[in-house]
Amino acid sequence: MLLDPNTYDAKHLDAETQRLLKATIDWFENRGKRQLIADAQDKVWYSEFLDFVKREKLFATFCTPQAQDETKRWDAARNAAFSEILGFYGLQYWYAWQVTVLGLGPIWMSANEEAKRKAANLLDSGAVFAFGLSEKEHGADVYSTDMILTKTQDGYKANGSKYYIGNGNVAGMVSVFGKTDSDDYVFFAVDSQHKNFKLVKNVVDSQMFVSEFRLEDYPLTEQDILHRGPEAFSAALNTVNVGKFNLCTASIGICEHSFYEAITHASNRILYGNPVTDFPHVRQNFVDAYARLQAMKLFADRSVDYFRTADENDRRYLLFNPITKMKVTSEGEQVIDLLWDVIAAKGFEKDTYFTRATADIRALPKLEGTVHVNLALVLKFMPNYLFNPKQYDEVPSRHEPKDDEFFWRQGPARGLGKIQFHDWEPIYTEHADIPNVALFHEQATAIKTLLTTAAPDAEQQKDLDFLLNLGHLFTLVVYGQLVLEQAKITGVDHKEIDQIFDVLVRDFSAYAVALHGKTSSTEAQQNWALQQVRKPKTDQARFDHVWQQVQALSGKYEMRP
């Protein structure tokens, strides 16, 4: 289930993709653990990694749509695999890729063919890209921007600053969001090496360069304009739909590498005359961490299928996307915390991957206010998801080498509340013979009871604290659905599914207790909440089976020194 560089085999992908993914693994393994850690500690700019990217044309191959070069394609399945590998070795390397993906979004979505040709040529030459959306005073609030374009005799000039902009020190093109002096939204492209592009500083103490920059009378022509008006606004949100998915795969990669270190250390450490892994609470932590990590991978893999199936009539990905950004990354934090509670002081040692992971894993749920922003977004889909299903053709696994061109024509970023979903209950019913799936299904269906008998009143609908907790409960239902779908496709052992849902039953109960304690919760809502507090179905044989899977990972992988 976990990525193992020693035996990595992406046989579900085409031969050239397999070669590039294996080449990426080999580059990191040949560089070695000591060098990677030293580079991170010394905050060394990763020029050698970018030289490798340039030499193998990695970003160019994975980030160029087929419309620009028929030998390349934008393929969400292989991009997810690549993102996971980069996260496995270090968030800083993933970050260079991630912000390139974001920077390219507004370009590929535009009708500016000259800008597209320029971007494709830059990619082919090894360039990276940047996404100039956030600002120091406004964050990622796309409604507010102080980046202003004014008309000149020859075109335009841009003035304003951007903050938290990855790759801003070297990007061949930076896609910048702003407004015209007539208050219309606009996206335009600039060059980070232009004399009117003022690089202020790296705003983080890290190997990655997260820049603050200013544009001072930066000259622009019509050829630099990517989007205007509502299209610019939609391009900002639609780019996030594509690019921010990578948050979840980075989190998965970080957790996988950390898991190997943690189980190998714990299995070989003697405490009070016994191996640490003999203690029941240690085994519980490892089994819970493994179950959570399995669920993360299952949900993320299944989400890719819906991304690649999407079209104008099937926009279900717009629900699954914020859950990958919010839920999978939050689960990653929990996995690291469970492992850290076991290995304790070892997690602080400077020569471990784990000590980097403890810091990096925190970043992913917090990028762009990920958790609360995406929970609020998820709530828009809840009525139709729970009460108004639609018939769709079944979505298969989508691993074929196909160009995902719909990403660049997603259309206006509105109408989310009108999107319908396939019926979520049949997959739960199909697995009713698994005790904790059946128990969780009872909890899940109870949300419908809550919304029909004790729905949030007008005041509670203004109480974001209350609604976000409801969003957590709803998210678990969607999460469990896709976990089961992918588990069915890949033939996951029913004992392991049962252990995953042992965790989800406990999580649902915890969020129910939290709802009970909310200041504004009514008596009816409190009664409902207490009725949903359930103890998972325990099974020692099942637990021991999963523990054996965990224990078998001890010593299975260690990065080359």
Secondary structure by P-SEA (a helix, b strand, c coil): ccccccccccccccaaaaaaaaaaaaaaaaacaaaaaaaaaacccaaaaaaaaaaaaaaaaacccccccccccccaaaaaaaaaaaaaccaaaaaaaaaaaaaaccccccccaaaaaaaaaaaaabbbbbbcccccccccccccccbbbbbccccbbbbbccccccccccccccbbbbbcccccccccccccccccccccccccccccccbbbbbcccccccccccccaaaaaaaaaaaaaccccaaaaaaaaaaaaaaaaaaaaaaacccccccccccaaaaaaaaaaaaaaaaaaaaaaaaaaaaaacccccccaaaaaaaaacaaaaaaaaaaaaaaaaccccccccccaaaaaaaaaaaaacccccaaaaaaaaaaaccccccbbbbbcccccccccccccccccccccccccccccccccaaaaaacccaaaaaaaaaaaaaaaaaacccccccccccaaaaaaaaaaaaaaaaaaaaaaaaaaacccaaaaaaaaaaaaaaaaaaaaaaaacccccaaaaaaaaaacccccccaaaaaaaaaaaaaacccccccc
